[in-house]
Structure formats: structure tokens, C-alpha cells
Amino acid sequence: MEFSNISKAMRRKNLKKTNVRKFLNKIPQEIREYLEEGFLQDGPMDETKKNVVINYFLKTSAIARAINKDRGGAEIFYYLYNKLSNGHLDEYYLVSGSGNQIYRRLQVMVEKIPVIIRKYFPIGAVLVNNVASGQGYDMIYALRDNEDLRTRVHVNNIDPNERALQQGWEKIIEYGLENNFSLFNDTFKSYSGSKSELCIVSGVFCPMSTRLSRKMLHEIIVPNFIKERAFLLYNATTYEMLLQESFTDYTMRLLNWNMGFKTLVDIRYICEDLFEIKEEFADTDDEERIMGFNHMVVAQKK
């Protein structure tokens, strides 16, 4: 399924959502009209109108500028995780279902990671490779909240964005976790550190097709980051987000940030031939109800 498969009736329903209307009512009339027209039509938006919208976004939105600078990069998530906005589009992203569920995905990961470590590593030292970690908030907050794990868990935060790593390091210092973390300012291919007992791959597969995600795991992540019989924790974005958040997806695609939405079968297929899936879970909303925009998998290398 792609955006073109979303019926006009469903698109109109998305346009009537309270947070969408609130956003559209705050922006200039011309931009609002162009957005609504483009969102409801089947073909691409007129290029002139599209450029007007994009230029408005770039002038008024810190998140749009972050997307333009590095689609899917760590700076975008810094705003989402910390609930920071600098304009109407930013405000919309933070309260939209998809934006809030990125924030909620982090909260769920922070809750689940300690449970996973205690379950599969009941004793002994554990090295965690947090691949494309960005700031690395998931493991930082997990160790902040679970003092018993600090004596035996060490984390390598690995990301090409040095600024994101330093933003995470500020939190590490704040919580007194300097002995638990090492920073690697590396890409997937340049990393030359140790392989780990637990590898976290959060958000990496979201913009990729299932085929490319599987290729990335098999040819790069497994050989470079994961020990034999080690555990893998990864996630990906489901079609549920596209169905519920097609307007948000539309604004993202205008900025050339395209998501590779997947079924649960697709998400499992990414690892199935090399790993045995042990458990799965999903993001929840602020009231702890399962939303299923992001699906998480815990698996062990065969």
C-alpha cells in the first residue's frame, strides 16, 4: 500500500482531524489551499505550488530544515523526543499521531529494554551496540532508571552525527553514567569497535523497503555489530501510521522524507532466516493503549 491507495474519503477524514484543522487554520490561506488541494488530488502537486509550500515550511519550521538537511537524521528526532517546536508545522508534528508515537516509541523502549536485558542476560556483563543511536536516549534513560544494570551493562552509541552523540553525552554526564557509555562517531561501514551481546537498531528500517532492510541487516549490521547467538532489538513503521496519519505523511513526502511502511509479516521477514524471533511488542499511546504505528522485534541469532 502507498499513499495513492488511500481513498479520498479517508483523506477527507484525515483533513477533519482536530490537530490537522488547527494547523491549517494557523498558516497563510494560500499555503492552506495548496496543501488541501494537493493532498486530495491523485497526481503530484503543481511544481510551482509545491515550491511555495516547501519554501514556507523551510522558513518557518526547524523540523522541516532538519529534514531538508538530513532526511531521517538524528536532529529531527531531537525535536520529537524533547517536544521542542519552532513554528506551526513543528507544533503540528509534535501533537500528530505519528509524531507523538515516535516519542511514545522511545518511552516503550525505555520500559522494555531493562526487562529484555534481565530476561536474556540474567547474570554477567552485557555489551550493547546501539546502532545509528542518534542521541541514544533509549539506553541512557533505561540505565538512568535501573541502577542494578549499571554495574554490568556498557553501551556503544554509534552514529555519524557527532552533534547528536554530544547531545546524548550531556545527558550521560547529567545522570552520572559516563562509565556506562562509549561514543563512536561512525557510519555503518566505518565502525571498527567490538561486536555485542545485544544490538539495538531503532528507526533504521523505517524509511527503507523490506528488501533493503533485510539486505542492510544481513550484509552490514550482522557482520559488523553482532556476536554469534547475540540478541537483536529492532523496530519499523507499520501501515497503520499511513492509514491514520496520511496528512502527516503527505507533508513529510513534500520535504522528500519517504517512509517504507511495512506489514507485520514484512517486519518479521527482515530477520527471520538468520534469527529466531523471541517476542514482539508495539508502541502505546499516552493512556498505554496499543497503537501499533511502530512494531518492535526481539530476536536471537541462530
C-alpha positions in Angstrom: 0.0 0.0 0.0 1.1 3.5 -0.8 -0.3 7.0 -0.4 -2.1 6.7 -3.7 -4.1 3.8 -2.3 -5.6 5.9 0.4 -9.1 6.7 -0.7 -10.3 10.3 -1.0 -12.9 9.6 1.7 -10.1 8.6 4.1 -8.1 11.6 3.1 -11.0 13.9 3.8 -11.4 12.2 7.1 -7.8 12.9 7.9 -8.3 16.6 7.0 -11.1 16.9 9.5 -8.9 15.8 12.4 -8.7 18.4 15.1 -5.0 18.8 15.1 -4.9 19.0 11.3 -7.6 21.7 11.2 -5.8 23.6 14.0 -2.5 23.5 12.0 -4.2 24.5 8.7 -6.1 27.4 10.3 -2.8 28.9 11.6 -0.9 29.0 8.3 -1.4 31.5 5.5 -4.5 30.9 3.3 -2.5 30.4 0.1 -0.4 27.6 1.8 -3.5 26.0 3.3 -5.3 25.9 -0.1 -2.3 24.5 -1.9 -1.9 21.8 0.8 -5.5 20.7 0.8 -5.7 20.7 -3.0 -2.5 18.6 -3.3 -3.5 16.2 -0.5 -6.8 15.4 -2.1 -5.7 15.1 -5.7 -4.4 11.8 -7.1 -1.5 13.2 -9.0 1.5 15.2 -7.9 1.1 18.8 -6.7 1.8 21.5 -9.2 5.5 22.2 -9.0 5.1 26.0 -8.6 2.6 25.5 -5.7 4.8 22.7 -4.3 7.8 25.0 -4.2 5.8 27.7 -2.4 4.7 25.3 0.3 8.2 23.8 0.7 9.8 27.3 1.0 7.2 28.3 3.6 8.0 25.1 5.6 11.7 25.7 5.4 11.3 29.3 6.6 9.0 28.6 9.5 9.9 25.1 10.7 13.1 23.8 12.5 12.0 20.2 11.9 11.5 20.9 8.1 15.0 22.4 8.0 16.3 19.3 9.8 14.6 17.0 7.3 16.0 19.0 4.4 19.5 18.8 5.9 19.4 15.0 6.6 16.2 13.0 5.9 15.6 10.7 8.8 18.6 12.1 10.6 19.1 12.4 14.4 18.4 16.1 14.5 14.7 15.5 13.6 14.3 13.1 16.5 15.9 15.5 18.9 12.9 17.8 18.4 10.4 14.9 18.6 11.9 13.2 21.7 12.3 16.5 23.6 9.0 18.0 22.4 10.6 21.1 21.0 8.9 23.3 18.4 9.8 26.4 16.5 6.8 27.1 14.3 3.3 25.9 13.3 4.5 22.8 11.4 6.7 21.8 14.3 3.8 22.2 16.7 1.7 20.0 14.5 4.3 17.3 14.2 4.6 17.1 18.0 0.9 16.5 18.5 0.2 14.5 15.4 -0.4 10.8 15.9 2.8 9.8 14.1 5.0 12.4 15.8 3.7 11.6 19.3 4.1 7.9 18.6 7.8 8.4 17.8 8.0 10.0 21.3 6.0 7.1 22.7 8.1 4.5 20.9 11.1 5.9 22.9 9.1 5.6 26.2 8.2 2.0 25.4 11.8 1.1 24.5 13.0 2.6 27.8 10.4 0.5 29.7 11.1 -2.7 27.8 14.9 -2.7 27.4 15.6 -3.4 31.1 13.1 -6.3 31.1 14.8 -7.7 28.0 18.3 -7.5 29.5 17.2 -9.1 32.7 15.4 -11.9 30.9 18.0 -12.8 28.3 21.1 -11.8 30.3 20.3 -12.7 34.0 23.9 -12.5 35.0 27.2 -11.2 33.7 28.5 -8.2 31.7 26.5 -7.1 28.7 27.8 -5.0 25.8 25.1 -3.2 23.8 25.8 -1.8 20.4 23.2 1.0 19.8 23.5 1.3 16.0 22.5 4.7 14.4 21.8 5.7 18.0 21.4 9.4 17.4 21.4 10.8 21.0 21.0 7.3 22.4 18.2 8.3 24.7 16.7 4.8 24.9 19.7 3.2 26.6 20.6 6.4 28.6 17.1 6.6 30.2 17.0 2.8 30.7 20.2 2.9 32.7 19.2 6.1 34.5 16.0 4.4 35.7 17.6 1.0 36.6 20.5 1.3 38.9 21.1 -2.5 39.2 22.0 -2.7 35.5 24.7 0.0 35.7 27.2 -2.4 37.2 27.2 -4.8 34.2 25.9 -3.0 31.1 28.1 -1.0 28.8 26.7 0.8 25.7 28.4 1.8 22.5 26.4 4.7 21.0 27.2 4.6 17.3 26.1 7.4 14.9 27.6 9.6 12.1 26.0 12.7 13.6 28.6 14.0 16.1 26.3 16.7 17.4 23.6 14.1 18.3 26.2 12.0 20.1 27.3 15.0 22.1 23.6 15.9 23.0 23.3 12.4 24.4 26.6 12.7 26.2 25.3 15.8 28.0 22.5 13.6 29.4 25.0 10.8 30.3 27.0 13.3 32.3 23.8 14.7 33.9 22.9 11.2 35.2 26.5 10.2 36.1 26.6 7.4 33.5 30.0 8.2 32.0 31.4 4.7 32.8 28.5 3.0 31.0 28.8 4.6 27.6 31.3 5.0 24.8 30.7 7.2 21.7 31.6 6.1 18.2 31.2 8.8 15.5 30.9 6.3 12.8 28.8 5.1 9.9 27.5 1.6 9.5 30.6 0.7 7.5 33.3 2.7 9.3 32.6 1.2 12.8 35.5 -1.0 14.0 34.6 -1.5 17.6 33.5 -4.7 19.4 30.6 -6.8 18.4 27.9 -7.0 21.1 25.7 -9.4 23.0 22.7 -7.1 22.4 22.3 -4.9 19.3 19.7 -2.2 19.1 18.6 -0.9 15.7 15.8 1.6 16.3 14.4 3.6 13.4 16.9 2.5 10.8 14.5 0.4 8.8 11.6 2.8 8.9 12.4 4.7 5.6 13.7 1.5 3.9 11.9 -1.1 1.8 11.6 -4.5 3.3 14.2 -5.8 0.8 16.7 -3.1 1.6 16.1 -3.5 5.3 16.8 -7.2 5.1 19.9 -6.6 2.9 21.2 -4.0 5.5 20.7 -6.4 8.4 22.3 -9.4 6.6 25.2 -7.7 4.9 26.2 -4.8 7.2 24.6 -5.0 10.7 25.1 -8.7 11.4 28.8 -8.9 10.2 29.9 -5.7 11.9 27.9 -5.4 15.1 26.5 -8.7 16.4 28.2 -11.7 18.1 27.1 -15.2 17.5 24.0 -16.2 19.4 23.5 -12.5 20.3 20.2 -10.7 20.6 18.8 -8.1 18.3 16.1 -5.5 19.1 14.8 -3.6 16.1 11.6 -1.7 15.0 9.9 -0.5 11.9 6.9 1.7 11.0 3.6 -0.1 10.0 0.9 0.7 7.5 -1.3 1.7 10.4 0.6 5.0 10.6 -0.1 5.7 6.9 -3.8 4.9 7.3 -4.2 7.1 10.4 -1.7 9.8 9.5 -1.8 10.2 5.8 -1.8 14.0 6.0 1.4 13.9 8.2 2.9 11.5 5.7 2.0 13.9 2.9 3.8 16.8 4.5 6.8 14.6 5.1 6.9 13.5 1.4 6.7 17.1 0.3 10.0 17.5 2.1 11.3 14.3 0.4 11.2 12.2 3.6 9.6 9.0 2.4 8.7 6.1 4.8 8.9 2.5 3.9 5.7 1.3 5.6 5.5 -2.4 6.3 3.1 -5.2 7.4 4.0 -7.2 10.5 4.9 -10.1 8.1 7.4 -7.7 6.4 8.9 -6.6 9.7 9.4 -10.2 10.8 10.8 -11.2 7.4 13.7 -8.7 7.9 15.4 -11.0 10.3 13.7 -14.4 10.1 16.3 -16.6 8.3 19.2 -15.5 10.5 17.4 -15.0 13.8 14.8 -16.8 15.9 12.1 -14.3 17.0 11.6 -14.4 20.7 9.0 -11.7 21.3 7.3 -8.7 19.8 5.6 -5.5 21.1 4.3 -2.2 19.8 4.1 1.4 20.8 1.3 2.6 23.1 -0.4 5.9 23.4 -0.3 8.2 26.4 -3.0 6.1 28.1 -1.0 2.9 27.5 -3.3 1.6 24.7 -1.6 -0.2 21.9 -1.4 2.0 18.7 0.8 -0.2 16.5 2.4 2.5 14.5 5.8 1.1 15.4 6.4 -2.6 15.8 9.3 -4.0 17.8 11.0 -7.3 17.5 13.4 -9.1 19.8 15.3 -12.0 18.2 18.3 -14.2 18.8 20.9 -15.1 16.2 20.7 -18.7 15.2 
